[in-house]
Amino acid sequence: MTTNEQTIPGFLTGGGELGELIRGKDWSATPLGPVDTWPQSLRTCVRIILTSSQPMFVWWGPDLINLYNDAYKAIVGGKHPDALGQPARQVWAEIWDESGPRAETALRKNIGTYDEALLLIMERNGYPEETYYTFSYSPVPGDDGQPQGIICANSDDTERITGDRQMRTLREISNRTMEAKTEAETYERTLAALEQNPQDFPFAAIYRFENECTVAHLAGKTSTELTAGMMPTQLRLSEQLPDVWGLADMCREHTHIIKTDLPAVFGPLPAGSFWKRSPDKVLIMPVQQAGQKLPFAALVVGLSPFRQADERYIGFFKLVADQVASSLVNVRTFEEERKRTEALLELDRAKTTFFSNISHEFRTPLTLMLGPLEELLNDPQQLLPEQHRANIASTHRNALRLLRLVNTLLDFSRIESDRLQAVFAPVDLSQFTTDLAGSFRAAVEHAGMEYEVRCAPLPQAAYVDKQMWEKIVLNLLSNAFKYTLRGRISVSLEADGAQAVLKVADTGIGIPEAELPRMFERFHRIQNANGRTHEGTGIGLSLVKELVSFHQGVIDVNSKEGEGSVFTVRLPLGRAHLPDSHIAETAASDYESILPDMYLQEVLSLTGTERAEPVEEKQQGTPAHILVVDDNVDMRDYISRLLQKGYRVTVAANGEQALELIAKETPDLVLSDIMMPVMDGIELLHKIKGNPATAALPVILLSARAGEEARIEGYDIGADDYVVKPFSARELQARIKAQIKIAATRRETEQHLRNLFSHTPFPVAIFRGPELYIELANDKMLDFWNRTHEKYVIKS
């Protein structure tokens, strides 16, 4: 008999559709019996589920008869409404291997169960479906106090679990492809990311297209079960051949396609590592940028056998394909930029090679020009007419200017190619700067201006590269002189905390405010500047900034048009800010530099003044013997003429001839070019230093290779000194004089030690070289060895 509104029990009121279905069902035809015979505990449970908005059900009695509420209808799916009043085993046959044991635990052991996001493959709508639920089975006692049923509350976690999984895949693709540099690497990293999600990608592959989608190449796959017979490495889509995978259709239709016939063609497709069931559908998704005519590639995916290929699911794969397309665009952009960069680098390498080669070509003729010109200007016995002397001085001055321009361009070339190496050493920066600034005093005062140099002692050592600091100071002074026509120029150096601050100030023409931000730009020049000359390259201040940066310092300028300028350089004191590999622990050795003279000669020319070089002092006593080795006849003759006034000179055309001369008579010093035929200067150096009989012989190398790295290389191979062409006569003579003096001091010290060791009352021996050549053994040592002087050849 149907329950009517007048006889509805209170526990069955309300409940929406399921309340109405429960009230209208003939329960007497079920194991539960008529409603009025239901135990109170069942009535209470039914009342709970009908009034709850949480998906809930009750299973009651030995057959676990199923009752549920409106919220649970979405879980039952297509089984509703037939599932009402049916045994749970029958309703959920496909998942009873999971649900049955849990129900048994609740009923037989009176123990509740709880599962969070449990995977259940349900068949609610005519197909197996991947679902995730959080639920608890709670036993419900009957009138006798024993468990008679189960009440369960459910939460559907399917969308959360699958959504999080898909987001992880998208993030994984992004993270993996972010650093990809090539298209092949992008495909490889994408497939590696897809392998981490075997639920959505039982298998995956990528075909990349060429020739406007007429040829497809297999870029990679996630499963080795996809054999070459199933998935060829190359497919020609333009030919009239069966396109099993549908790639041509996808390109032609400009959208994804789903293939359902592939299992019939190839048999079971790879199921992957998660599902045990083979996919029956394959998605072919274009990897294509928005607005692009043809796709880059096709993403081939074996779809999960437990998901419907609905719009939402296909949308996920579209996001994957779009992300891969975006990565490919980035890679192609990067590749184009890389090619442009490589072209620029190749041009830069060619430019650097050109500068290096032209440097070598320039330096030898510049040396042969500057040297004789210096001799003519410095020799008081040359009674030259005043006009000839003026012409020679002008030629010498402009040759020096040419050399400075070549050196500046080479500095920039080395900076751009990251080949400019600095060697920072502790320097008395106050004294060094005072000396450099002092070289300009005559020029400034001759121009009728005041000149002040004020360099205070610094509280701690300043580590600088001396050659770089020279260029910084001299460039700033030259610039100040060029644009200051009257008034004063001042140079100051002082400490400001842990910094050394150099200021070069002038009362010159000043700099327009609009030009100040561009003052250190390469090749930038102020148009129509009213200086002493309009000549200039526009790279002096730019070079200064680069050299200051090498010292981890900064430079700035303050100026007002018509009132003057102040250039300020700030360098950190100490060495903590500098790389250890570029630091020399000891103070930089004294050296003769032609830079101050080069700058001074140029600024003097702006005032119409010339300055003659002082006459080199004569060598006293017995002249030292110098062996000059150079394959250039003009260079050999020039150096010989330069040195023969104070030294005895012999010459050789290459290293082999030099060794023959050394074997006949050991000179006091060898001055050798590096680049020579037969035997070059480096091999000659190794021969000399590797022979115990000549190891102490000082060797100075000459080279046309410019730059600090070349000088360091010269020292590293064992040279006592290293001179870069072109050199001034005074510089070369000073270096030769210093090395001869050092060698003489070394010999005196060694002789003193020999005398001391020879008379020492205990055994002493001196060994030299890798072969432990016996250089000295006193009588006590010979007695200890039980040998005599005649037994050994001892070098004296």
MINU-402068 format. One record per residue (C-alpha): x, y, z; residue in one letter. Coordinates in steps of 0.1 Angstrom, whole numbers, padded with zeros to 4 digits, always signed. Example, Ala and Ser with C-alpha at 12.3 -4.5 7.8 and 13.67 -1.06 7.14 Angstrom:
2
+0123-0045+0078a
+0137-0011+0071s
END
This chain:
796
+0000+0000+0000m
+0013+0034-0010t
+0021+0058+0019t
-0001+0089+0017n
+0004+0124+0031e
-0019+0117+0061q
+0000+0086+0072t
+0037+0098+0065i
+0059+0089+0094p
+0078+0119+0108g
+0112+0105+0099f
+0102+0104+0062l
+0090+0139+0058t
+0109+0163+0034g
+0141+0151+0017g
+0133+0163-0018g
+0132+0138-0046e
+0147+0109-0026l
+0123+0116+0003g
+0094+0113-0021e
+0109+0082-0037l
+0114+0066-0003i
+0079+0074+0008r
+0064+0061-0025g
+0083+0028-0026k
+0066-0005-0015d
+0092-0015+0010w
+0072-0046+0019s
+0086-0062-0013a
+0121-0057+0000t
+0141-0074+0028p
+0135-0042+0049l
+0098-0048+0051g
+0071-0022+0056p
+0082+0012+0069v
+0063+0009+0101d
+0083-0022+0110t
+0117-0005+0106w
+0138-0004+0138p
+0143+0030+0155q
+0180+0031+0146s
+0172+0028+0108l
+0145+0054+0111r
+0170+0078+0128t
+0196+0071+0100c
+0171+0078+0073v
+0160+0110+0090r
+0197+0121+0092i
+0204+0115+0055i
+0172+0132+0043l
+0179+0163+0062t
+0216+0165+0052s
+0231+0184+0023s
+0261+0161+0024q
+0260+0131+0001p
+0250+0103+0024m
+0236+0068+0022f
+0225+0040+0046v
+0231+0003+0039w
+0208-0018+0061w
+0204-0055+0070g
+0222-0086+0059p
+0218-0076+0022d
+0229-0040+0029l
+0198-0025+0012i
+0207+0009-0003n
+0190+0042+0008l
+0205+0076-0001y
+0197+0113-0003n
+0194+0139-0030d
+0231+0150-0027a
+0242+0114-0033y
+0224+0113-0067k
+0255+0127-0085a
+0276+0099-0071i
+0251+0072-0082v
+0248+0088-0116g
+0230+0068-0142g
+0221+0041-0117k
+0195+0064-0101h
+0167+0058-0093p
+0170+0020-0097d
+0198+0019-0071a
+0172+0028-0043l
+0163-0003-0023g
+0188-0025-0041q
+0216-0045-0023p
+0249-0025-0022a
+0268-0054-0037r
+0246-0052-0068q
+0246-0014-0070v
+0284-0011-0067w
+0295-0044-0082a
+0325-0028-0101e
+0340-0014-0068i
+0329-0041-0044w
+0365-0053-0041d
+0371-0020-0023e
+0338-0014-0006s
+0330-0050+0004g
+0359-0055+0029p
+0352-0021+0044r
+0315-0029+0050a
+0325-0063+0064e
+0348-0045+0089t
+0320-0022+0100a
+0293-0049+0104l
+0313-0079+0116r
+0339-0061+0138k
+0318-0031+0148n
+0347-0009+0136i
+0343+0022+0115g
+0365+0029+0085t
+0378+0061+0069y
+0394+0067+0035d
+0406+0100+0020e
+0407+0105-0017a
+0404+0068-0025l
+0406+0059-0062l
+0375+0041-0073l
+0368+0031-0109i
+0330+0034-0110m
+0306+0026-0139e
+0278+0050-0132r
+0271+0062-0168n
+0278+0032-0190g
+0316+0035-0189y
+0344+0030-0163p
+0353+0063-0147e
+0382+0075-0126e
+0369+0089-0093t
+0383+0099-0059y
+0362+0099-0027y
+0367+0106+0009t
+0342+0087+0030f
+0337+0068+0063s
+0317+0037+0070y
+0301+0040+0105s
+0284+0009+0120p
+0247+0014+0132v
+0233-0008+0159p
+0199-0024+0157g
+0174-0029+0185d
+0195-0058+0199d
+0226-0035+0201g
+0245-0054+0174q
+0255-0037+0141p
+0226-0039+0117q
+0237-0013+0091g
+0261+0013+0079i
+0258+0051+0075i
+0282+0068+0052c
+0290+0105+0044a
+0309+0111+0012n
+0330+0139-0004s
+0338+0139-0041d
+0375+0147-0046d
+0377+0138-0083t
+0379+0173-0097e
+0404+0184-0070r
+0427+0154-0075i
+0426+0155-0113t
+0429+0193-0114g
+0459+0193-0091d
+0475+0166-0111r
+0471+0184-0144q
+0484+0217-0128m
+0515+0198-0117r
+0520+0186-0153t
+0517+0221-0167l
+0542+0234-0140r
+0565+0205-0147e
+0565+0213-0184i
+0572+0250-0177s
+0600+0243-0153n
+0617+0217-0175r
+0614+0236-0208t
+0624+0270-0193m
+0661+0263-0197e
+0658+0245-0231a
+0681+0259-0257k
+0670+0239-0287t
+0637+0225-0302e
+0649+0190-0297a
+0656+0197-0260e
+0622+0212-0256t
+0605+0181-0270y
+0627+0158-0249e
+0619+0178-0217r
+0582+0180-0224t
+0580+0142-0229l
+0599+0137-0196a
+0574+0158-0178a
+0544+0139-0194l
+0560+0106-0182e
+0554+0119-0146q
+0516+0118-0152n
+0508+0083-0164p
+0472+0086-0154q
+0465+0113-0181d
+0493+0101-0205f
+0494+0063-0207p
+0517+0070-0236f
+0527+0102-0255a
+0547+0111-0286a
+0556+0142-0305i
+0559+0145-0343y
+0576+0177-0355r
+0567+0190-0390f
+0588+0202-0419e
+0581+0215-0454n
+0547+0230-0445e
+0534+0199-0428c
+0544+0175-0456t
+0570+0156-0436v
+0567+0146-0399a
+0597+0135-0379h
+0593+0116-0346l
+0608+0139-0320a
+0603+0115-0291g
+0580+0091-0273k
+0574+0080-0237t
+0570+0043-0243s
+0593+0017-0259t
+0562-0003-0267e
+0556+0022-0295l
+0577+0003-0320t
+0590+0017-0353a
+0563-0004-0371g
+0536+0014-0351m
+0552+0049-0350m
+0578+0054-0378p
+0606+0079-0373t
+0595+0097-0405q
+0562+0101-0422l
+0557+0117-0456r
+0522+0132-0454l
+0522+0146-0489s
+0523+0112-0505e
+0491+0092-0512q
+0498+0068-0484l
+0475+0058-0455p
+0479+0083-0427d
+0472+0060-0398v
+0478+0086-0371w
+0458+0113-0388g
+0486+0139-0388l
+0476+0151-0423a
+0440+0154-0413d
+0450+0174-0382m
+0471+0198-0403c
+0444+0202-0429r
+0415+0208-0404e
+0436+0230-0381h
+0422+0213-0350t
+0426+0183-0328h
+0412+0149-0339i
+0405+0117-0319i
+0413+0084-0334k
+0393+0053-0322t
+0404+0028-0348d
+0441+0024-0338l
+0436-0006-0315p
+0421-0024-0344a
+0452-0015-0365v
+0480-0021-0340f
+0464-0042-0313g
+0464-0032-0277p
+0481+0002-0273l
+0506+0008-0244p
+0488+0011-0211a
+0516+0029-0193g
+0528+0024-0157s
+0495+0032-0139f
+0465+0018-0156w
+0462-0019-0164k
+0438-0012-0192r
+0450-0002-0227s
+0437+0031-0242p
+0410+0028-0269d
+0412+0065-0280k
+0442+0085-0292v
+0443+0123-0293l
+0462+0141-0320i
+0466+0177-0308m
+0484+0205-0329p
+0512+0223-0312v
+0506+0257-0327q
+0510+0293-0318q
+0479+0315-0320a
+0477+0331-0355g
+0502+0306-0369q
+0493+0291-0403k
+0507+0257-0397l
+0516+0239-0365p
+0552+0233-0352f
+0543+0197-0343a
+0516+0172-0332a
+0512+0159-0297l
+0500+0123-0298v
+0484+0111-0266v
+0469+0078-0256g
+0438+0090-0236l
+0430+0075-0202s
+0406+0046-0206p
+0388+0059-0175f
+0381+0095-0186r
+0355+0108-0211q
+0371+0128-0239a
+0348+0157-0231d
+0355+0194-0237e
+0370+0200-0203r
+0394+0171-0206y
+0405+0180-0242i
+0410+0216-0229g
+0437+0203-0206f
+0456+0188-0235f
+0452+0220-0254k
+0469+0239-0225l
+0497+0214-0227v
+0501+0219-0264a
+0500+0257-0261d
+0527+0256-0234q
+0549+0235-0256v
+0543+0259-0285a
+0552+0289-0263s
+0585+0271-0253s
+0592+0265-0290l
+0587+0302-0298v
+0610+0311-0270n
+0636+0286-0282v
+0634+0299-0318r
+0637+0335-0305t
+0667+0324-0284f
+0682+0306-0314e
+0678+0336-0336e
+0693+0358-0309e
+0721+0333-0305r
+0728+0333-0342k
+0729+0371-0342r
+0751+0370-0311t
+0774+0345-0327e
+0776+0366-0358a
+0785+0396-0337l
+0810+0376-0317l
+0825+0363-0350e
+0828+0399-0362l
+0843+0409-0328d
+0868+0380-0330r
+0877+0391-0365a
+0880+0427-0353k
+0902+0416-0323t
+0923+0395-0346t
+0926+0424-0370f
+0936+0447-0342f
+0961+0422-0329s
+0977+0417-0363n
+0977+0454-0372i
+0993+0460-0338s
+1022+0438-0346h
+1025+0454-0380e
+1023+0489-0366f
+1047+0485-0336r
+1078+0475-0354t
+1078+0504-0379p
+1067+0528-0351l
+1097+0517-0331t
+1120+0522-0361l
+1105+0557-0366m
+1104+0568-0329l
+1139+0555-0320g
+1160+0574-0346p
+1138+0605-0341l
+1146+0604-0304e
+1183+0600-0311e
+1183+0630-0334l
+1165+0651-0308l
+1185+0640-0279n
+1220+0641-0294d
+1235+0676-0288p
+1262+0669-0314q
+1236+0668-0341q
+1238+0704-0354l
+1205+0704-0372l
+1190+0736-0386p
+1162+0748-0365e
+1136+0742-0392q
+1148+0706-0395h
+1147+0701-0358r
+1111+0715-0356a
+1100+0691-0384n
+1117+0662-0367i
+1100+0671-0334a
+1067+0674-0350s
+1071+0640-0367t
+1082+0624-0334h
+1052+0640-0316r
+1027+0628-0341n
+1042+0593-0342a
+1038+0592-0304l
+1002+0603-0308r
+0996+0576-0334l
+1010+0551-0309l
+0987+0563-0282r
+0957+0560-0305l
+0966+0525-0315v
+0971+0515-0278n
+0937+0530-0269t
+0919+0511-0296l
+0937+0479-0286l
+0926+0485-0250d
+0890+0487-0261f
+0894+0456-0282s
+0907+0436-0253r
+0880+0449-0230i
+0853+0439-0255e
+0868+0404-0259s
+0873+0400-0221d
+0911+0397-0227r
+0922+0428-0207l
+0938+0414-0175q
+0947+0436-0146a
+0974+0429-0120v
+0967+0447-0088f
+0997+0454-0065a
+1002+0476-0034p
+1012+0511-0045v
+1020+0543-0028d
+0992+0559-0046l
+0998+0594-0033s
+1034+0595-0045q
+1026+0577-0078f
+0998+0602-0086t
+1020+0631-0076t
+1047+0619-0100d
+1022+0614-0129l
+1006+0648-0123a
+1040+0664-0121g
+1048+0656-0157s
+1021+0681-0167f
+1034+0710-0146r
+1056+0726-0173a
+1028+0725-0199a
+1001+0740-0176v
+1024+0767-0163e
+1037+0775-0198h
+1001+0780-0209a
+0998+0807-0182g
+0976+0788-0158m
+0979+0779-0122e
+0986+0742-0114y
+0980+0726-0080e
+0989+0690-0071v
+0979+0680-0036r
+0980+0642-0028c
+0977+0634+0008a
+0991+0601+0023p
+0965+0573+0025l
+0958+0554+0057p
+0963+0520+0040q
+0977+0505+0009a
+0959+0510-0024a
+0960+0480-0048y
+0960+0493-0084v
+0973+0482-0118d
+1000+0508-0124k
+0996+0510-0161q
+0958+0514-0158m
+0961+0541-0132w
+0986+0560-0154e
+0960+0560-0182k
+0932+0571-0158i
+0952+0601-0144v
+0969+0611-0177l
+0936+0610-0197n
+0918+0632-0171l
+0947+0657-0171l
+0949+0657-0209s
+0912+0663-0211n
+0913+0691-0185a
+0942+0708-0203f
+0925+0705-0237k
+0894+0723-0225y
+0909+0749-0201t
+0921+0780-0218l
+0927+0801-0187r
+0925+0799-0149g
+0937+0768-0131r
+0939+0730-0130i
+0941+0710-0098s
+0947+0674-0089v
+0939+0661-0054s
+0940+0626-0038l
+0927+0619-0003e
+0911+0592+0018a
+0873+0592+0024d
+0866+0564+0048g
+0877+0532+0031a
+0881+0549-0003q
+0907+0568-0022a
+0892+0598-0039v
+0910+0614-0069l
+0897+0647-0082k
+0908+0665-0113v
+0892+0700-0114a
+0895+0728-0139d
+0881+0763-0147t
+0876+0754-0184g
+0847+0757-0207i
+0825+0733-0187g
+0800+0708-0200i
+0764+0716-0210p
+0739+0700-0186e
+0722+0680-0213a
+0756+0664-0222e
+0765+0652-0187l
+0747+0618-0188p
+0766+0609-0220r
+0801+0620-0210m
+0813+0584-0205f
+0797+0569-0236e
+0820+0555-0262r
+0827+0577-0292f
+0805+0605-0278h
+0818+0640-0284r
+0804+0674-0276i
+0798+0693-0308q
+0813+0728-0312n
+0832+0726-0280a
+0856+0755-0277n
+0888+0738-0267g
+0924+0740-0277r
+0917+0717-0306t
+0887+0701-0323h
+0906+0668-0328e
+0897+0638-0307g
+0882+0603-0309t
+0856+0604-0282g
+0870+0573-0264i
+0893+0587-0237g
+0867+0592-0210l
+0850+0559-0219s
+0883+0541-0215l
+0888+0558-0181v
+0854+0545-0169k
+0863+0510-0180e
+0896+0511-0163l
+0881+0525-0131v
+0855+0497-0132s
+0884+0471-0133f
+0894+0485-0099h
+0858+0481-0086q
+0856+0519-0085g
+0833+0546-0099v
+0838+0579-0117i
+0814+0608-0121d
+0815+0644-0133v
+0801+0677-0120n
+0802+0706-0144s
+0786+0739-0152k
+0789+0754-0186e
+0814+0783-0187g
+0827+0776-0151e
+0846+0743-0153g
+0844+0707-0145s
+0854+0683-0117v
+0860+0646-0125f
+0859+0624-0093t
+0873+0588-0092v
+0866+0567-0061r
+0885+0535-0055l
+0882+0511-0025p
+0913+0508-0004l
+0928+0475+0005g
+0924+0443-0015r
+0892+0426-0002a
+0871+0438-0032h
+0895+0423-0057l
+0899+0387-0070p
+0928+0369-0054d
+0939+0356-0088s
+0947+0391-0100h
+0966+0403-0070i
+1004+0406-0067a
+1014+0403-0030e
+1045+0425-0034t
+1047+0461-0045a
+1049+0467-0083a
+1085+0469-0095s
+1098+0502-0108d
+1096+0506-0145y
+1101+0533-0171e
+1069+0543-0188s
+1066+0563-0220i
+1030+0572-0213l
+1036+0605-0195p
+1059+0617-0223d
+1034+0606-0249m
+1007+0627-0233y
+1030+0656-0225l
+1043+0659-0260q
+1007+0660-0273e
+0995+0687-0249v
+1027+0707-0255l
+1019+0707-0292s
+0987+0725-0283l
+1007+0754-0268t
+1032+0755-0296g
+1060+0743-0273t
+1084+0714-0278e
+1104+0696-0252r
+1137+0678-0259a
+1145+0646-0241e
+1175+0647-0217p
+1207+0630-0228v
+1211+0595-0215e
+1239+0592-0190e
+1270+0573-0201k
+1279+0539-0188q
+1310+0539-0167q
+1338+0513-0164g
+1342+0482-0185t
+1312+0480-0209p
+1288+0451-0204a
+1283+0426-0232h
+1248+0424-0247i
+1236+0399-0272l
+1208+0413-0294v
+1187+0386-0312v
+1162+0398-0338d
+1153+0386-0373d
+1145+0421-0385n
+1177+0437-0399v
+1166+0473-0393d
+1156+0465-0357m
+1190+0448-0350r
+1208+0477-0365d
+1188+0503-0346y
+1192+0485-0312i
+1229+0480-0319s
+1234+0517-0326r
+1213+0526-0296l
+1234+0504-0272l
+1269+0506-0286q
+1276+0539-0269k
+1275+0522-0235g
+1278+0485-0242y
+1296+0459-0262r
+1270+0445-0286v
+1269+0413-0307t
+1239+0403-0328v
+1222+0371-0340a
+1193+0366-0365a
+1175+0338-0345n
+1177+0317-0314g
+1199+0290-0329e
+1226+0315-0339q
+1223+0331-0304a
+1230+0298-0287l
+1261+0293-0309e
+1274+0327-0298l
+1266+0321-0261i
+1285+0288-0263a
+1316+0307-0274k
+1312+0337-0250e
+1285+0341-0223t
+1272+0377-0225p
+1260+0397-0196d
+1225+0400-0209l
+1204+0386-0238v
+1179+0410-0255l
+1157+0388-0278s
+1126+0393-0301d
+1099+0366-0296i
+1087+0360-0332m
+1117+0346-0352m
+1123+0318-0377p
+1144+0287-0370v
+1142+0292-0332m
+1119+0318-0316d
+1126+0338-0285g
+1106+0315-0262i
+1125+0284-0272e
+1157+0303-0268l
+1147+0314-0233l
+1139+0278-0223h
+1173+0267-0237k
+1191+0294-0217i
+1172+0289-0184k
+1173+0251-0187g
+1211+0250-0189n
+1227+0252-0155p
+1257+0270-0170a
+1235+0299-0183t
+1204+0297-0160a
+1214+0329-0142a
+1219+0349-0175l
+1193+0377-0176p
+1170+0376-0206v
+1147+0405-0218i
+1121+0396-0244l
+1109+0420-0270l
+1074+0416-0285s
+1049+0435-0306a
+1021+0419-0287r
+1004+0446-0266a
+0986+0442-0233g
+0991+0431-0198e
+0982+0395-0206e
+1011+0394-0230a
+1035+0408-0204r
+1023+0383-0178i
+1028+0355-0202e
+1063+0367-0208g
+1071+0366-0171y
+1054+0332-0167d
+1077+0316-0192i
+1107+0327-0172g
+1118+0361-0188a
+1136+0385-0165d
+1118+0414-0181d
+1094+0420-0210y
+1094+0451-0233v
+1065+0458-0257v
+1073+0476-0290k
+1074+0504-0296p
+1096+0514-0268f
+1115+0546-0261s
+1153+0545-0260a
+1153+0556-0224r
+1129+0529-0214e
+1149+0502-0231l
+1182+0514-0217q
+1168+0518-0182a
+1155+0482-0182r
+1188+0468-0195i
+1207+0488-0169k
+1184+0475-0141a
+1188+0439-0152q
+1226+0441-0155i
+1227+0456-0120k
+1204+0429-0106i
+1225+0402-0122a
+1257+0418-0108a
+1242+0420-0073t
+1231+0384-0075r
+1266+0372-0085r
+1281+0392-0056e
+1256+0377-0032t
+1261+0342-0045e
+1299+0346-0043q
+1296+0358-0007h
+1274+0328+0001l
+1299+0304-0015r
+1327+0318+0005n
+1306+0315+0037l
+1295+0279+0029f
+1330+0269+0019s
+1343+0278+0054h
+1313+0265+0073t
+1325+0238+0099p
+1297+0214+0089f
+1288+0197+0056p
+1271+0220+0030v
+1261+0213-0006a
+1242+0233-0031i
+1221+0216-0058f
+1205+0233-0088r
+1180+0224-0114g
+1156+0194-0117p
+1186+0170-0122e
+1201+0182-0089l
+1233+0195-0105y
+1260+0198-0078i
+1269+0235-0078e
+1289+0236-0046l
+1302+0212-0020a
+1325+0222+0008n
+1354+0201+0022d
+1332+0188+0051k
+1306+0175+0026m
+1333+0159+0004l
+1347+0142+0035d
+1312+0130+0044f
+1308+0116+0009w
+1343+0102+0010n
+1351+0119-0023r
+1376+0144-0035t
+1374+0175-0057h
+1389+0156-0086e
+1361+0130-0084k
+1334+0156-0093y
+1332+0186-0116v
+1321+0214-0092i
+1309+0246-0108k
+1327+0275-0093s
END
